[in-house]
Amino acid sequence: MKLFRDLFANEDGATAIEYGLIAALVAVAAMTAMGSLGNSLSSTFGLVSNNMTSAQDGKL
């Protein structure tokens, strides 16, 4: 009976699971932020490329 009481009183596993959940949440937030940043950078570089092509062709 003491073994079961000790197992239920031990919170080391719960702490590890909590840290794992926090790490997963941070990873999801980072992927979301980097995805939107990547889309923004892609459109910015596309705009710069188009403007440079126009300037090279003498249209600006």
N, C-alpha and C positions, 0 to 999 in steps of 0.2 A: 504494500500500500504506500509506503514511503517513496518508492521508486516513481509511482504515478504522480504523487504530490510534488516531487522534485522536478519531474518533467514539465508539469503544468506551470510551475513557478519559474522555470528557466525562460528568460526572454531574449536570449542571444539570437535565436533563429528569427524571431519577429523583427529585431533590429536590422538584421541583414536583409530581410525581405523589404522593409521600409526603405533602406538605402537603395536597393535595386529598383523599387518603384520610382523613387525620386530621380535616379539616373536615367530611367526610361523616359520620364516626363521631360527632363532636360534635353534628351536626345531628340525627341519629337519636336519640341519647340525650336531647337537649333536647325533641324531639317526644314521646318516650315519657313523660318526666317531666311535661311540660305536659298531656298527655292525662289522666294519672292525677290530677293536681292539679285539672284541670277537672271531672272526675267527682266528686271529693271536694267541691269548692266547690258544685257543682250540688245534691248531696244535702244539704249544710248549709243552703243558701238555701231549699231545699224544706221542710226541717224548720222553719226559722224562719218561713216563710210559713204553714205549717199551724198553728203555735203562735199566731201573731198572729191568724189567722182564728178559732181557737178562743177566744182571749181576747176578741176583738171580739164573738163570739156569747154570751159569758158562760159558756162551758163550762170555763174554767180556774179 
